[in-house]
Amino acid sequence: MTTPLTGLAAAAQPNARVLILGSMPGAASLAQQQYYAHPRNAFWPLMAQLAGVALTLPYPDRVAALNNSSIALWDVIASCQRSGSLDSAIRDEQPNDFSAFFAAQPKLVAIAFNGAKAWHSFKRYVVPQQILPAGVTLLTLPSTSPAHAALSFNEKLAQWQQLSAFLSD
């Protein structure tokens, strides 16, 4: 048996209105300890379009810019077994502690799932505990992973633009 993989800490401020949840960071992200570190992942280019996050900024500054735009990042899965980076290879997943996270996010109005695996894991581990903030909107969006090539960048952007409605009061 391999050593369990451990995900990244939440990148959030208490003013977050939108939480973007992935499933579990891929190998490049875990190696660099950065969300969406794979160079072909569309996440940061999407955030450049949606939240004005400059792609040329160093990673900590991109995260800060995202947080300043009221967007938090995290993953549904805290730890798992996985060979490679594909969601389909995830085994023995353990969810993150969403009760504590939600308690610290009083302004949260939407949770966006970066791909189907994030949504399915959330539905399996979090929804049954009935700890969702009241009135929060759940959005399943197409994965930004380079493995999800069924949609073009512009097609993904068109769906991800749903987040814009939740970013201002």
C-alpha positions as CSV (number, residue, x, y, z in Angstrom):
1,M,0.0,0.0,0.0
2,T,1.2,3.5,-0.8
3,T,1.4,6.4,1.5
4,P,-1.8,8.4,1.5
5,L,-1.7,11.7,-0.3
6,T,-2.7,14.8,1.7
7,G,-4.3,17.7,0.1
8,L,-3.6,21.4,0.4
9,A,-4.9,23.8,3.1
10,A,-7.9,26.0,2.2
11,A,-7.0,29.2,0.5
12,A,-9.7,31.4,2.0
13,Q,-10.5,34.6,3.8
14,P,-13.7,35.2,6.0
15,N,-15.1,37.5,3.2
16,A,-15.4,34.6,0.7
17,R,-18.7,34.6,-1.2
18,V,-17.7,31.7,-3.6
19,L,-15.9,28.5,-2.7
20,I,-14.4,26.6,-5.6
21,L,-13.9,23.0,-4.7
22,G,-11.7,20.6,-6.6
23,S,-11.6,16.9,-5.8
24,M,-7.9,16.4,-4.8
25,P,-4.8,18.2,-6.2
26,G,-3.0,16.5,-9.0
27,A,0.7,15.4,-8.8
28,A,2.0,18.7,-10.1
29,S,0.0,20.7,-7.6
30,L,1.0,18.5,-4.7
31,A,4.7,18.6,-5.7
32,Q,4.6,22.4,-5.9
33,Q,2.1,22.8,-3.0
34,Q,0.0,25.1,-5.3
35,Y,-3.6,24.8,-6.4
36,Y,-3.9,24.1,-10.2
37,A,-0.1,24.1,-10.8
38,H,-0.2,21.9,-14.0
39,P,0.7,24.3,-16.8
40,R,-2.1,23.1,-19.0
41,N,-4.8,23.4,-16.4
42,A,-7.3,26.1,-17.4
43,F,-8.1,27.2,-13.9
44,W,-5.8,30.2,-13.6
45,P,-6.6,31.4,-17.2
46,L,-10.3,31.2,-16.3
47,M,-9.7,33.2,-13.1
48,A,-7.8,35.8,-15.2
49,Q,-11.0,36.2,-17.2
50,L,-13.5,36.0,-14.4
51,A,-11.7,37.8,-11.5
52,G,-9.0,39.7,-13.2
53,V,-6.2,37.6,-11.6
54,A,-3.0,38.4,-13.6
55,L,-1.4,35.2,-14.8
56,T,2.1,36.8,-14.4
57,L,1.7,37.1,-10.7
58,P,3.6,34.7,-8.4
59,Y,1.4,32.0,-7.0
60,P,0.9,33.6,-3.5
61,D,-0.2,36.9,-5.2
62,R,-2.6,35.0,-7.5
63,V,-4.2,33.4,-4.5
64,A,-4.4,36.7,-2.6
65,A,-6.0,38.3,-5.7
66,L,-8.5,35.5,-5.8
67,N,-9.3,35.9,-2.1
68,N,-9.6,39.7,-2.6
69,S,-12.2,38.9,-5.2
70,S,-14.2,37.0,-2.5
71,I,-13.2,33.5,-3.9
72,A,-11.9,30.7,-1.8
73,L,-10.2,27.5,-3.0
74,W,-10.2,24.1,-1.4
75,D,-10.8,20.5,-2.2
76,V,-13.5,18.0,-1.1
77,I,-10.9,15.3,-0.3
78,A,-8.4,15.8,2.5
79,S,-6.5,12.6,1.8
80,C,-6.7,9.6,-0.5
81,Q,-4.7,6.9,-2.3
82,R,-4.0,7.6,-5.9
83,S,-1.5,6.7,-8.5
84,G,-1.0,9.6,-10.9
85,S,-3.3,12.6,-11.1
86,L,-6.6,11.2,-12.6
87,D,-9.7,11.5,-10.4
88,S,-10.7,8.1,-11.6
89,A,-7.7,6.6,-9.7
90,I,-8.7,8.1,-6.3
91,R,-9.3,5.4,-3.7
92,D,-9.9,5.5,0.1
93,E,-10.8,9.2,0.1
94,Q,-11.4,11.1,3.3
95,P,-13.2,14.4,3.2
96,N,-12.1,17.7,4.6
97,D,-13.8,19.2,7.7
98,F,-16.6,21.3,6.1
99,S,-18.4,22.1,9.4
100,A,-15.5,24.2,10.6
101,F,-14.9,25.7,7.2
102,F,-18.5,26.8,6.8
103,A,-18.6,28.2,10.3
104,A,-15.7,30.5,9.4
105,Q,-17.3,31.7,6.1
106,P,-20.4,33.7,7.1
107,K,-20.7,35.4,3.6
108,L,-20.6,32.2,1.5
109,V,-23.4,32.2,-1.1
110,A,-22.1,29.7,-3.7
111,I,-20.1,26.5,-3.9
112,A,-18.7,25.7,-7.3
113,F,-17.4,22.2,-8.1
114,N,-14.5,22.0,-10.5
115,G,-15.6,18.9,-12.2
116,A,-17.9,15.9,-11.6
117,K,-15.6,14.1,-9.1
118,A,-15.6,17.1,-6.7
119,W,-19.4,17.2,-6.8
120,H,-19.9,13.4,-6.4
121,S,-17.5,13.3,-3.4
122,F,-19.2,16.4,-1.8
123,K,-22.6,14.8,-2.4
124,R,-21.4,11.5,-0.8
125,Y,-19.5,12.9,2.2
126,V,-20.8,16.4,3.0
127,V,-24.4,16.7,1.9
128,P,-25.7,13.8,4.2
129,Q,-24.2,15.6,7.2
130,Q,-26.6,18.5,6.5
131,I,-24.0,21.1,7.3
132,L,-24.5,23.3,4.3
133,P,-24.9,27.0,4.9
134,A,-28.6,28.2,4.4
135,G,-29.4,29.4,0.9
136,V,-26.0,28.5,-0.6
137,T,-26.1,27.7,-4.4
138,L,-24.3,24.6,-5.6
139,L,-22.9,24.8,-9.1
140,T,-21.2,21.8,-10.9
141,L,-18.8,23.2,-13.5
142,P,-16.7,21.5,-16.1
143,S,-13.3,20.4,-14.9
144,T,-10.4,22.7,-15.7
145,S,-8.0,19.7,-15.8
146,P,-6.2,19.1,-19.1
147,A,-7.6,15.6,-18.9
148,H,-11.0,17.0,-19.5
149,A,-10.5,18.0,-23.2
150,A,-14.1,17.5,-24.3
151,L,-14.8,21.2,-24.0
152,S,-12.7,24.1,-25.4
153,F,-11.4,26.9,-23.1
154,N,-14.2,29.2,-24.4
155,E,-16.9,26.5,-23.7
156,K,-15.5,26.1,-20.2
157,L,-15.4,29.9,-19.7
158,A,-19.0,30.2,-20.8
159,Q,-20.1,27.8,-18.0
160,W,-17.7,29.2,-15.4
161,Q,-19.1,32.7,-16.0
162,Q,-22.0,31.7,-13.8
163,L,-19.7,32.6,-10.8
164,S,-19.8,36.3,-11.7
165,A,-23.4,36.6,-10.4
166,F,-22.2,35.6,-6.9
167,L,-19.1,37.8,-6.6
168,S,-20.8,41.0,-5.7
169,D,-23.3,41.9,-3.0
